[in-house]
Amino acid sequence: MIGVNRNLIMFGLMALMLSAVGFGQSWSLALAIVNLCLISAIMALGVNIQWGYAGLFNVGVMGFAALGGVAGVLVSSQPVPGAWAVGGAGILAAGGVALVTIFAVWLVTRVHFPFRGVVIGIVILAGFLAARAVFDPAVEAIEGYQSARYGYLGGLGLPILFSWFVGGALAAGAAWIVGKISLGLRSDYLAIATLGISEIIVAMLKNEDWLARGVKNVTGLPRPVPYEVDLQQAVWFQDLAQSLGTSSVDLSSIVVKLSYAALFAVVLLAVLWLSETALRSPWGRMMRAIRDNEVAAGAMGKDVTKRHLQVFILGSAVIGMAGAMLTTLDGQFTPSSYQPLRFTFVIWVMVIVGGSGNNWGAVLGGFLIWFLWVEAEPIGLWLMDTLTSGMAIENPLRLHLIKSAAHMRLMTMGLVLLLVLRFAPQGLIPEQKR
C-alpha cells in the first residue's frame, strides 16, 4: 500500500508540473507536451519490454521509430499515378526478382552438394544484377517526375490510423531479421546489430527519394482529428468559444490537441494493460527467469534464443507503432529529424529513470524526461536571467550565460540521470519482486 501511495504521489506531482505549464505559459503548450509525453511513454514501454523483461540491449530505437514514421507516408499519402506510370512496374519487377532470388537461395541451401557456397554466391550476384537492371531506371524515372512536388510513388491513401499497425509490423519485421542473426550470439552483438541497422534504415530513408521523398520530406499527411481552420469557421464553435470567453483560434488549438491526446491515451492504456497482463502471466515469469539466469533457464528446457526473439519483436513493434503516432501528430515525415540523441538516448533515460522492469515506471519516466527535455531550456533561460538581473544589459558574462541557457537541456538530462543512479538506482518506481 505504501508503494501504491508513493506511485500515486509521483504521478500527481507530474500532473501538477504539467498544470503549472498550462497556468504559467499556455494550455496549448501544456497539451502539446502531454501528447509527446504519451508517445514517449509508449516508446519507453517498448524498450522496457526488451530490457526490463529479457535484458536485451537495443540501441537501435531510432531505426524502429523511423520505420513506424515512414509507415505513415506509405499508408496515408495519396498515390502518384504519374510516378507509377513511369516507374512503378520497374519497382515491382525488381521486388519480384529479389523474391525469386531469395527463394532460389533457399532451395540451394536445402540440397547438399560440392561447391554449394559458390553456387549460392552466383545466385545472389545474378539476382542482384538483374534487380538493379530494372530498379535503377525505374528510380530515375520516378524521382524525375515533377520532383519539386512529387518525385516518389506516394502511398495507399488510407486513413492514417492504419499506419500505426503497419508501423508496428514493419518494425517487427526488421526486429525478426536482426534477431535471427544476432540473438544466438553474445549480448553485445545485439547492441552492435541494432545500432547498425538503425543507421542503415535512416540513411536509406534519407537517400531513397522514390520511397518517401528523402530529405525533401513529405508534408500535409491527413489527420485523424479535425483541422483548426475547419473548427474556427464553424458557427457552433465560434458560439462555444464566445460562451467560454476565449477566441476560436485558441480554443481550436486546445480541442485538436485534446483529440490527439485522447487517441494516444487509448493506445498507451492498451499497451500498458497488455504489458502488465503479460508480465504477471507465466510467460512473464519465464522471461524474468531467463533474464536473471539464462543458463539455469536453458537447463530447465526453455528455448532462450526463441524467447529472446519473441520479446525483441514485441518491443520493436511497440516502438514502431509509437513512431507512426509521432508522424501522425506532426503531419509530416522528416527523415533528418531521426537522431540517436532524441530517439535512443532519451528513451533509454526514460526507462532507467522510471525503473526498468516496471511498466508504470516506464510511463512515469516517459512523462518526466520529456517534460524536462522541453522545459529545461525556458527554465534555464529564466534562471540565467534572474541570476544576472543585477548586471548591466551588455555585460559579457551575462550575455554568455543567457546564450548558454540553450545547453541546459543536455545538462539537465545528465544531472537527472546521475541523481537517480545515485539515490534510486532501480528507478523511481522499482521493479516489483514477485
VOPAGU-2260 file (C-alpha; in pm, 1 decimal, decimal comma):
REM VOPAGU-2260
SITE   aa  ch    i         X         Y         Z
SITE  MET   A    0       0,0       0,0       0,0
SITE  ILE   A    1     288,2     235,1      77,0
SITE  GLY   A    2     432,9     169,9    -269,3
SITE  VAL   A    3      97,0     239,9    -436,1
SITE  ASN   A    4      57,8     567,8    -247,0
SITE  ARG   A    5     412,6     666,2    -339,4
SITE  ASN   A    6     344,8     598,0    -705,9
SITE  LEU   A    7      22,2     798,9    -694,8
SITE  ILE   A    8     208,2    1089,3    -537,6
SITE  MET   A    9     470,7    1086,3    -814,3
SITE  PHE   A   10     209,2    1076,8   -1089,9
SITE  GLY   A   11      21,0    1352,3    -907,1
SITE  LEU   A   12     334,4    1567,3    -897,5
SITE  MET   A   13     378,3    1504,9   -1269,7
SITE  ALA   A   14      22,2    1627,1   -1328,3
SITE  LEU   A   15      92,0    1938,6   -1119,4
SITE  MET   A   16     402,8    2014,4   -1325,5
SITE  LEU   A   17     203,0    1991,4   -1647,3
SITE  SER   A   18     -70,9    2207,9   -1493,9
SITE  ALA   A   19     190,3    2465,9   -1396,6
SITE  VAL   A   20     289,7    2493,5   -1762,6
SITE  GLY   A   21     -76,0    2546,0   -1852,2
SITE  PHE   A   22    -125,6    2822,9   -1596,7
SITE  GLY   A   23     218,8    2980,0   -1631,7
SITE  GLN   A   24     271,1    2957,3   -2007,8
SITE  SER   A   25     -25,8    2830,6   -2208,2
SITE  TRP   A   26    -261,6    2534,8   -2210,0
SITE  SER   A   27    -185,9    2477,0   -2575,9
SITE  LEU   A   28     180,6    2424,4   -2488,9
SITE  ALA   A   29      90,3    2202,7   -2192,7
SITE  LEU   A   30    -124,0    1979,3   -2413,9
SITE  ALA   A   31     148,8    1967,7   -2678,7
SITE  ILE   A   32     386,8    1840,6   -2409,8
SITE  VAL   A   33     125,7    1587,4   -2293,1
SITE  ASN   A   34      88,2    1445,6   -2644,7
SITE  LEU   A   35     461,6    1394,6   -2684,6
SITE  CYS   A   36     480,0    1254,3   -2332,1
SITE  LEU   A   37     219,2     993,5   -2425,9
SITE  ILE   A   38     412,9     889,9   -2737,3
SITE  SER   A   39     741,3     885,2   -2543,4
SITE  ALA   A   40     582,3     667,9   -2275,1
SITE  ILE   A   41     477,2     414,6   -2540,4
SITE  MET   A   42     832,8     406,5   -2679,4
SITE  ALA   A   43     966,9     361,9   -2327,7
SITE  LEU   A   44     727,4      70,3   -2276,3
SITE  GLY   A   45     865,8     -91,3   -2592,1
SITE  VAL   A   46    1223,7     -61,0   -2465,5
SITE  ASN   A   47    1115,7    -180,3   -2121,3
SITE  ILE   A   48     963,8    -493,6   -2275,6
SITE  GLN   A   49    1301,8    -575,1   -2427,3
SITE  TRP   A   50    1535,0    -466,4   -2147,6
SITE  GLY   A   51    1317,6    -493,6   -1838,0
SITE  TYR   A   52    1165,8    -829,3   -1928,0
SITE  ALA   A   53    1454,3   -1003,5   -2103,3
SITE  GLY   A   54    1768,1    -792,9   -2060,6
SITE  LEU   A   55    1805,5    -724,9   -2434,4
SITE  PHE   A   56    2013,4    -413,2   -2502,6
SITE  ASN   A   57    1858,2    -242,0   -2806,0
SITE  VAL   A   58    2045,1      74,5   -2905,6
SITE  GLY   A   59    1862,7      99,6   -3238,1
SITE  VAL   A   60    1541,0     253,5   -3112,5
SITE  MET   A   61    1582,7     531,0   -3369,1
SITE  GLY   A   62    1563,3     289,8   -3662,5
SITE  PHE   A   63    1246,9     116,1   -3544,9
SITE  ALA   A   64    1082,0     453,0   -3477,0
SITE  ALA   A   65    1179,7     566,2   -3827,5
SITE  LEU   A   66    1018,1     256,7   -3979,0
SITE  GLY   A   67     699,0     347,9   -3795,5
SITE  GLY   A   68     730,0     702,4   -3926,4
SITE  VAL   A   69     763,1     600,3   -4291,0
SITE  ALA   A   70     457,5     377,7   -4248,0
SITE  GLY   A   71     253,5     697,0   -4212,3
SITE  VAL   A   72     364,3     801,1   -4561,8
SITE  LEU   A   73     317,5     459,9   -4721,6
SITE  VAL   A   74     -31,7     419,6   -4580,5
SITE  SER   A   75    -190,9     764,3   -4577,3
SITE  SER   A   76     -34,5     975,1   -4853,1
SITE  GLN   A   77    -214,2     978,8   -5186,6
SITE  PRO   A   78     -65,2     765,9   -5465,7
SITE  VAL   A   79     106,6     949,1   -5751,0
SITE  PRO   A   80     -35,6     798,6   -6074,5
SITE  GLY   A   81     226,0     967,2   -6293,6
SITE  ALA   A   82     512,8     823,5   -6091,2
SITE  TRP   A   83     356,1     477,7   -6100,1
SITE  ALA   A   84     314,1     508,4   -6476,6
SITE  VAL   A   85     680,5     588,6   -6544,6
SITE  GLY   A   86     848,4     360,6   -6291,0
SITE  GLY   A   87     604,7     159,5   -6084,2
SITE  ALA   A   88     638,1    -150,6   -6299,8
SITE  GLY   A   89    1015,5    -144,8   -6265,6
SITE  ILE   A   90     996,7    -124,7   -5885,1
SITE  LEU   A   91     754,4    -416,9   -5873,3
SITE  ALA   A   92     970,5    -616,0   -6115,1
SITE  ALA   A   93    1279,3    -552,4   -5901,1
SITE  GLY   A   94    1089,8    -670,2   -5594,4
SITE  GLY   A   95     982,8    -982,1   -5779,9
SITE  VAL   A   96    1340,7   -1058,5   -5884,4
SITE  ALA   A   97    1452,3   -1015,7   -5521,5
SITE  LEU   A   98    1187,0   -1262,1   -5401,3
SITE  VAL   A   99    1280,3   -1514,2   -5669,8
SITE  THR   A  100    1647,2   -1480,8   -5571,3
SITE  ILE   A  101    1567,3   -1540,1   -5204,8
SITE  PHE   A  102    1358,0   -1846,0   -5295,4
SITE  ALA   A  103    1636,5   -1979,1   -5519,9
SITE  VAL   A  104    1893,4   -1937,8   -5242,2
SITE  TRP   A  105    1660,4   -2120,6   -5003,1
SITE  LEU   A  106    1624,7   -2409,4   -5248,2
SITE  VAL   A  107    2000,8   -2435,0   -5290,6
SITE  THR   A  108    2056,8   -2442,5   -4913,3
SITE  ARG   A  109    1820,6   -2739,5   -4886,2
SITE  VAL   A  110    2046,4   -2957,5   -5101,1
SITE  HIS   A  111    2395,9   -3073,0   -5008,6
SITE  PHE   A  112    2647,0   -3089,7   -5292,2
SITE  PRO   A  113    3006,7   -2979,4   -5358,8
SITE  PHE   A  114    3070,9   -2607,4   -5404,3
SITE  ARG   A  115    2729,8   -2518,2   -5267,6
SITE  GLY   A  116    2862,6   -2190,4   -5128,7
SITE  VAL   A  117    2992,2   -2090,6   -5470,7
SITE  VAL   A  118    2652,5   -2162,4   -5627,5
SITE  ILE   A  119    2477,9   -1955,5   -5360,4
SITE  GLY   A  120    2713,9   -1666,4   -5427,9
SITE  ILE   A  121    2649,1   -1687,7   -5802,0
SITE  VAL   A  122    2271,2   -1693,0   -5748,7
SITE  ILE   A  123    2287,0   -1389,1   -5520,6
SITE  LEU   A  124    2510,7   -1196,7   -5759,3
SITE  ALA   A  125    2291,7   -1279,0   -6059,4
SITE  GLY   A  126    1977,7   -1178,6   -5871,2
SITE  PHE   A  127    2137,1    -853,8   -5755,0
SITE  LEU   A  128    2245,6    -756,4   -6105,6
SITE  ALA   A  129    1907,2    -848,9   -6253,6
SITE  ALA   A  130    1720,2    -649,3   -5988,9
SITE  ARG   A  131    1938,8    -341,9   -6032,9
SITE  ALA   A  132    1896,6    -362,0   -6410,6
SITE  VAL   A  133    1524,8    -283,7   -6374,4
SITE  PHE   A  134    1538,8     -95,8   -6041,8
SITE  ASP   A  135    1780,5     183,9   -6133,7
SITE  PRO   A  136    1595,6     310,2   -6444,6
SITE  ALA   A  137    1264,4     296,4   -6258,7
SITE  VAL   A  138    1402,3     500,0   -5967,3
SITE  GLU   A  139    1548,3     759,4   -6200,5
SITE  ALA   A  140    1214,2     797,0   -6378,7
SITE  ILE   A  141    1015,0     822,7   -6054,7
SITE  GLU   A  142    1245,2    1076,3   -5891,0
SITE  GLY   A  143    1241,9    1285,7   -6207,8
SITE  TYR   A  144     863,1    1303,3   -6223,1
SITE  GLN   A  145     767,7    1654,3   -6100,6
SITE  SER   A  146    1043,6    1632,0   -5839,4
SITE  ALA   A  147     957,1    1968,9   -5683,2
SITE  ARG   A  148     614,7    1838,2   -5582,8
SITE  TYR   A  149     627,9    1459,1   -5605,4
SITE  GLY   A  150     931,5    1256,0   -5707,5
SITE  TYR   A  151     801,8     949,0   -5522,4
SITE  LEU   A  152     534,9     682,7   -5561,0
SITE  GLY   A  153     308,4     804,2   -5281,3
SITE  GLY   A  154     106,9     579,9   -5054,1
SITE  LEU   A  155    -221,8     395,5   -5041,8
SITE  GLY   A  156    -443,2     689,6   -4948,8
SITE  LEU   A  157    -588,9     509,5   -4645,9
SITE  PRO   A  158    -673,9     663,7   -4306,2
SITE  ILE   A  159    -352,4     735,5   -4120,6
SITE  LEU   A  160    -466,1     538,3   -3815,4
SITE  PHE   A  161    -393,3     219,8   -4013,6
SITE  SER   A  162     -29,6     326,6   -4028,4
SITE  TRP   A  163       1,5     267,0   -3655,4
SITE  PHE   A  164     -44,5    -106,5   -3710,0
SITE  VAL   A  165     164,5    -107,4   -4028,5
SITE  GLY   A  166     445,1      75,6   -3847,1
SITE  GLY   A  167     442,0    -187,7   -3575,9
SITE  ALA   A  168     451,6    -462,5   -3839,5
SITE  LEU   A  169     746,1    -304,9   -4025,8
SITE  ALA   A  170     943,5    -264,4   -3703,4
SITE  ALA   A  171     859,2    -621,8   -3602,4
SITE  GLY   A  172     982,5    -749,7   -3940,3
SITE  ALA   A  173    1312,1    -564,4   -3905,4
SITE  ALA   A  174    1345,4    -696,2   -3549,1
SITE  TRP   A  175    1293,7   -1052,8   -3674,4
SITE  ILE   A  176    1576,9   -1013,3   -3925,4
SITE  VAL   A  177    1814,3    -860,8   -3670,2
SITE  GLY   A  178    1714,1   -1110,3   -3402,7
SITE  LYS   A  179    1758,1   -1417,6   -3620,6
SITE  ILE   A  180    2112,9   -1306,4   -3697,0
SITE  SER   A  181    2235,4   -1179,9   -3361,1
SITE  LEU   A  182    2027,0   -1315,1   -3072,9
SITE  GLY   A  183    2203,3   -1650,3   -3072,1
SITE  LEU   A  184    2536,8   -1475,1   -3016,8
SITE  ARG   A  185    2670,6   -1274,8   -2723,3
SITE  SER   A  186    2453,9    -988,4   -2596,8
SITE  ASP   A  187    2693,6    -720,3   -2720,3
SITE  TYR   A  188    2639,6    -838,5   -3077,6
SITE  LEU   A  189    2273,6    -741,0   -3046,7
SITE  ALA   A  190    2370,6    -388,0   -2947,6
SITE  ILE   A  191    2605,5    -360,7   -3246,4
SITE  ALA   A  192    2344,9    -505,0   -3483,3
SITE  THR   A  193    2063,5    -277,3   -3367,3
SITE  LEU   A  194    2288,1      28,6   -3383,7
SITE  GLY   A  195    2397,0     -61,7   -3734,3
SITE  ILE   A  196    2050,3    -142,1   -3866,7
SITE  SER   A  197    1907,2     181,0   -3727,1
SITE  GLU   A  198    2170,8     388,3   -3906,0
SITE  ILE   A  199    2111,9     191,5   -4226,7
SITE  ILE   A  200    1735,7     248,8   -4206,9
SITE  VAL   A  201    1769,2     623,7   -4154,3
SITE  ALA   A  202    2032,0     652,6   -4430,2
SITE  MET   A  203    1804,8     464,8   -4668,8
SITE  LEU   A  204    1508,6     687,7   -4589,4
SITE  LYS   A  205    1722,2     996,8   -4647,9
SITE  ASN   A  206    1856,5     881,1   -4984,3
SITE  GLU   A  207    1578,1     674,8   -5144,1
SITE  ASP   A  208    1366,6     964,4   -5270,9
SITE  TRP   A  209    1133,0     735,3   -5465,2
SITE  LEU   A  210    1008,1     586,4   -5138,8
SITE  ALA   A  211     931,1     891,3   -4922,5
SITE  ARG   A  212    1098,8    1190,4   -5093,2
SITE  GLY   A  213    1413,3    1158,0   -4881,6
SITE  VAL   A  214    1531,8    1481,8   -4722,6
SITE  LYS   A  215    1273,5    1678,5   -4923,9
SITE  ASN   A  216    1021,0    1546,5   -4669,2
SITE  VAL   A  217     655,2    1455,9   -4708,5
SITE  THR   A  218     415,9    1714,2   -4568,2
SITE  GLY   A  219      40,8    1751,2   -4544,9
SITE  LEU   A  220     -34,2    1399,7   -4423,4
SITE  PRO   A  221    -404,3    1358,0   -4339,1
SITE  ARG   A  222    -518,6    1390,6   -3980,2
SITE  PRO   A  223    -737,6    1161,2   -3772,2
SITE  VAL   A  224    -873,9    1469,7   -3592,3
SITE  PRO   A  225   -1040,1    1792,3   -3716,9
SITE  TYR   A  226    -835,7    2078,7   -3858,6
SITE  GLU   A  227    -821,2    2403,0   -3661,3
SITE  VAL   A  228    -937,5    2612,5   -3956,8
SITE  ASP   A  229   -1249,0    2396,8   -4002,2
SITE  LEU   A  230   -1339,4    2440,1   -3636,7
SITE  GLN   A  231   -1278,4    2813,4   -3648,3
SITE  GLN   A  232   -1515,3    2853,1   -3943,2
SITE  ALA   A  233   -1797,7    2657,3   -3778,8
SITE  VAL   A  234   -2067,6    2881,4   -3630,3
SITE  TRP   A  235   -2136,5    2649,2   -3338,4
SITE  PHE   A  236   -1767,2    2650,8   -3248,0
SITE  GLN   A  237   -1749,6    3028,9   -3261,0
SITE  ASP   A  238   -2050,3    3046,2   -3028,0
SITE  LEU   A  239   -1884,5    2796,2   -2793,1
SITE  ALA   A  240   -1562,8    2997,5   -2783,6
SITE  GLN   A  241   -1758,0    3315,6   -2712,8
SITE  SER   A  242   -1950,2    3149,2   -2430,1
SITE  LEU   A  243   -1621,5    3032,6   -2275,5
SITE  GLY   A  244   -1471,5    3379,2   -2303,9
SITE  THR   A  245   -1186,3    3282,4   -2535,3
SITE  SER   A  246   -1102,7    3314,3   -2902,5
SITE  SER   A  247   -1191,9    3044,3   -3153,3
SITE  VAL   A  248    -824,7    3024,9   -3254,8
SITE  ASP   A  249    -705,1    2936,4   -2904,5
SITE  LEU   A  250    -995,8    2701,4   -2840,2
SITE  SER   A  251    -946,6    2518,9   -3171,8
SITE  SER   A  252    -581,6    2452,6   -3088,8
SITE  ILE   A  253    -678,3    2311,3   -2749,6
SITE  VAL   A  254    -957,3    2093,4   -2893,1
SITE  VAL   A  255    -730,5    1945,7   -3159,7
SITE  LYS   A  256    -456,5    1866,9   -2906,3
SITE  LEU   A  257    -713,1    1712,8   -2670,3
SITE  SER   A  258    -836,6    1494,4   -2955,4
SITE  TYR   A  259    -484,6    1372,6   -3022,8
SITE  ALA   A  260    -430,4    1316,6   -2650,2
SITE  ALA   A  261    -743,5    1100,9   -2631,1
SITE  LEU   A  262    -625,1     880,7   -2919,5
SITE  PHE   A  263    -274,1     845,0   -2780,8
SITE  ALA   A  264    -404,3     777,2   -2428,5
SITE  VAL   A  265    -617,8     489,3   -2556,8
SITE  VAL   A  266    -313,3     329,6   -2721,0
SITE  LEU   A  267     -96,2     387,8   -2414,1
SITE  LEU   A  268    -353,5     231,5   -2181,5
SITE  ALA   A  269    -399,3     -65,4   -2415,5
SITE  VAL   A  270     -23,3    -127,9   -2441,7
SITE  LEU   A  271      16,0     -79,0   -2066,1
SITE  TRP   A  272    -264,5    -322,7   -1988,0
SITE  LEU   A  273    -127,7    -585,4   -2227,0
SITE  SER   A  274     224,3    -538,7   -2089,7
SITE  GLU   A  275     110,1    -574,3   -1729,1
SITE  THR   A  276    -101,4    -879,4   -1813,5
SITE  ALA   A  277     193,6   -1043,4   -1988,5
SITE  LEU   A  278     431,7    -955,2   -1707,6
SITE  ARG   A  279     207,0   -1116,5   -1443,8
SITE  SER   A  280     145,5   -1428,9   -1653,9
SITE  PRO   A  281     354,0   -1748,8   -1657,8
SITE  TRP   A  282     514,8   -1614,6   -1976,0
SITE  GLY   A  283     630,8   -1304,7   -1786,0
SITE  ARG   A  284     773,8   -1511,5   -1502,2
SITE  MET   A  285     957,0   -1726,3   -1755,9
SITE  MET   A  286    1102,9   -1418,0   -1926,6
SITE  ARG   A  287    1229,7   -1279,1   -1596,8
SITE  ALA   A  288    1382,5   -1617,3   -1514,1
SITE  ILE   A  289    1565,0   -1616,9   -1848,1
SITE  ARG   A  290    1679,1   -1259,3   -1786,6
SITE  ASP   A  291    1815,3   -1337,9   -1441,7
SITE  ASN   A  292    1989,2   -1664,6   -1533,4
SITE  GLU   A  293    1991,8   -1783,3   -1893,1
SITE  VAL   A  294    2196,3   -2096,6   -1812,9
SITE  ALA   A  295    1954,6   -2216,6   -1545,3
SITE  ALA   A  296    1651,7   -2141,1   -1764,3
SITE  GLY   A  297    1808,6   -2329,3   -2054,9
SITE  ALA   A  298    1883,8   -2623,6   -1825,6
SITE  MET   A  299    1512,6   -2635,3   -1737,0
SITE  GLY   A  300    1419,5   -2677,7   -2103,7
SITE  LYS   A  301    1344,2   -2317,7   -2201,8
SITE  ASP   A  302    1439,3   -2213,5   -2554,2
SITE  VAL   A  303    1625,7   -1897,0   -2459,1
SITE  THR   A  304    1701,8   -1777,8   -2812,7
SITE  LYS   A  305    1343,1   -1826,9   -2927,7
SITE  ARG   A  306    1202,4   -1636,8   -2630,2
SITE  HIS   A  307    1454,0   -1356,9   -2676,7
SITE  LEU   A  308    1347,7   -1326,2   -3040,2
SITE  GLN   A  309     984,5   -1320,7   -2935,3
SITE  VAL   A  310    1021,6   -1041,7   -2682,0
SITE  PHE   A  311    1255,0    -845,5   -2910,4
SITE  ILE   A  312     991,0    -846,8   -3184,3
SITE  LEU   A  313     716,1    -742,1   -2942,8
SITE  GLY   A  314     913,9    -449,3   -2803,4
SITE  SER   A  315    1017,7    -331,9   -3150,1
SITE  ALA   A  316     656,8    -346,4   -3270,5
SITE  VAL   A  317     554,8    -114,0   -2987,0
SITE  ILE   A  318     835,5     127,4   -3077,4
SITE  GLY   A  319     731,1     120,3   -3443,4
SITE  MET   A  320     372,2     196,1   -3351,5
SITE  ALA   A  321     486,9     494,6   -3145,3
SITE  GLY   A  322     694,8     615,9   -3441,0
SITE  ALA   A  323     386,3     610,0   -3663,1
SITE  MET   A  324     192,6     801,8   -3397,6
SITE  LEU   A  325     462,1    1068,6   -3391,6
SITE  THR   A  326     434,7    1113,8   -3769,6
SITE  THR   A  327      57,7    1137,3   -3729,0
SITE  LEU   A  328      96,0    1413,2   -3472,1
SITE  ASP   A  329     348,5    1607,1   -3682,3
SITE  GLY   A  330     151,8    1565,7   -4005,3
SITE  GLN   A  331     479,3    1521,5   -4192,4
SITE  PHE   A  332     770,6    1282,5   -4229,8
SITE  THR   A  333    1121,4    1426,4   -4195,0
SITE  PRO   A  334    1396,3    1158,5   -4203,0
SITE  SER   A  335    1664,1    1409,4   -4097,9
SITE  SER   A  336    1488,9    1454,0   -3761,5
SITE  TYR   A  337    1571,6    1099,0   -3654,6
SITE  GLN   A  338    1878,2    1144,8   -3436,4
SITE  PRO   A  339    2024,6     895,4   -3184,7
SITE  LEU   A  340    2014,8    1155,3   -2907,9
SITE  ARG   A  341    1638,9    1205,6   -2935,5
SITE  PHE   A  342    1523,4     858,1   -3033,5
SITE  THR   A  343    1765,7     632,5   -2848,4
SITE  PHE   A  344    1947,0     806,3   -2563,6
SITE  VAL   A  345    1646,9     998,4   -2430,5
SITE  ILE   A  346    1422,6     690,0   -2449,5
SITE  TRP   A  347    1676,4     487,5   -2254,5
SITE  VAL   A  348    1698,7     762,5   -1993,0
SITE  MET   A  349    1319,8     739,9   -1956,0
SITE  VAL   A  350    1339,7     366,6   -1884,1
SITE  ILE   A  351    1633,6     396,6   -1644,4
SITE  VAL   A  352    1489,9     690,5   -1451,6
SITE  GLY   A  353    1139,0     544,1   -1437,2
SITE  GLY   A  354    1253,4     196,9   -1336,2
SITE  SER   A  355    1345,0     -82,0   -1576,2
SITE  GLY   A  356    1127,6    -389,0   -1540,6
SITE  ASN   A  357     830,6    -184,8   -1419,7
SITE  ASN   A  358     579,1     -72,2   -1682,6
SITE  TRP   A  359     440,1     206,9   -1465,4
SITE  GLY   A  360     793,9     327,3   -1411,6
SITE  ALA   A  361     849,6     340,9   -1788,4
SITE  VAL   A  362     536,0     552,6   -1825,0
SITE  LEU   A  363     640,8     789,3   -1546,4
SITE  GLY   A  364     991,0     815,1   -1693,9
SITE  GLY   A  365     844,1     893,9   -2035,3
SITE  PHE   A  366     640,8    1180,3   -1894,6
SITE  LEU   A  367     907,8    1320,0   -1661,7
SITE  ILE   A  368    1203,7    1309,6   -1901,0
SITE  TRP   A  369    1015,6    1455,0   -2196,0
SITE  PHE   A  370     876,0    1730,0   -1974,3
SITE  LEU   A  371    1229,6    1818,3   -1862,5
SITE  TRP   A  372    1356,4    1788,2   -2220,7
SITE  VAL   A  373    1108,9    2053,8   -2333,0
SITE  GLU   A  374    1107,6    2281,5   -2030,2
SITE  ALA   A  375    1477,7    2273,2   -1941,7
SITE  GLU   A  376    1562,9    2545,7   -2190,9
SITE  PRO   A  377    1297,7    2804,8   -2088,2
SITE  ILE   A  378    1361,7    2729,4   -1720,9
SITE  GLY   A  379    1735,1    2768,9   -1778,3
SITE  LEU   A  380    1678,3    3097,6   -1959,5
SITE  TRP   A  381    1465,8    3225,7   -1671,1
SITE  LEU   A  382    1725,9    3109,7   -1418,6
SITE  MET   A  383    2015,2    3278,4   -1600,6
SITE  ASP   A  384    1813,9    3595,0   -1648,3
SITE  THR   A  385    1728,6    3601,0   -1276,8
SITE  LEU   A  386    2084,4    3534,9   -1162,4
SITE  THR   A  387    2223,2    3809,2   -1387,0
SITE  SER   A  388    1946,4    4062,4   -1328,1
SITE  GLY   A  389    2184,4    4283,3   -1131,6
SITE  MET   A  390    2436,3    4304,2   -1413,7
SITE  ALA   A  391    2441,4    4552,4   -1696,9
SITE  ILE   A  392    2248,9    4451,0   -2006,1
SITE  GLU   A  393    2563,6    4444,9   -2222,8
SITE  ASN   A  394    2777,1    4266,6   -1962,0
SITE  PRO   A  395    2973,7    3992,3   -2147,9
SITE  LEU   A  396    2925,7    3740,9   -1864,9
SITE  ARG   A  397    2550,0    3799,5   -1862,3
SITE  LEU   A  398    2523,9    3761,9   -2239,7
SITE  HIS   A  399    2732,1    3444,1   -2228,5
SITE  LEU   A  400    2519,5    3287,2   -1952,7
SITE  ILE   A  401    2193,4    3373,0   -2127,6
SITE  LYS   A  402    2325,7    3234,0   -2454,4
SITE  SER   A  403    2436,3    2916,9   -2275,2
SITE  ALA   A  404    2083,2    2854,6   -2145,1
SITE  ALA   A  405    2013,9    2655,4   -2462,4
SITE  HIS   A  406    2257,4    2391,0   -2336,0
SITE  MET   A  407    2060,6    2339,2   -2014,0
SITE  ARG   A  408    1867,8    2057,0   -2181,1
SITE  LEU   A  409    2164,1    1819,1   -2202,8
SITE  MET   A  410    2294,8    1928,3   -1866,3
SITE  THR   A  411    1954,9    1858,7   -1709,1
SITE  MET   A  412    1939,7    1509,2   -1860,2
SITE  GLY   A  413    2282,5    1423,7   -1726,7
SITE  LEU   A  414    2205,9    1566,7   -1382,5
SITE  VAL   A  415    1875,0    1381,2   -1351,0
SITE  LEU   A  416    2034,7    1055,7   -1462,5
SITE  LEU   A  417    2320,7    1092,6   -1213,3
SITE  LEU   A  418    2086,7    1175,0    -924,8
SITE  VAL   A  419    1860,2     880,8    -995,7
SITE  LEU   A  420    2150,7     637,5   -1033,4
SITE  ARG   A  421    2292,8     763,8    -702,9
SITE  PHE   A  422    1981,7     779,5    -485,4
SITE  ALA   A  423    1737,6     545,7    -666,9
SITE  PRO   A  424    1948,5     302,9    -872,9
SITE  GLN   A  425    1644,4      86,7    -950,2
SITE  GLY   A  426    1445,6     385,4   -1075,9
SITE  LEU   A  427    1167,9     599,3    -933,5
SITE  ILE   A  428     927,2     302,9    -947,2
SITE  PRO   A  429    1142,8      -8,1    -899,6
SITE  GLU   A  430    1052,5    -348,6   -1036,4
SITE  GLN   A  431     831,1    -548,2    -802,7
SITE  LYS   A  432     985,5    -874,6    -698,3
SITE  ARG   A  433     710,2   -1133,8    -705,3
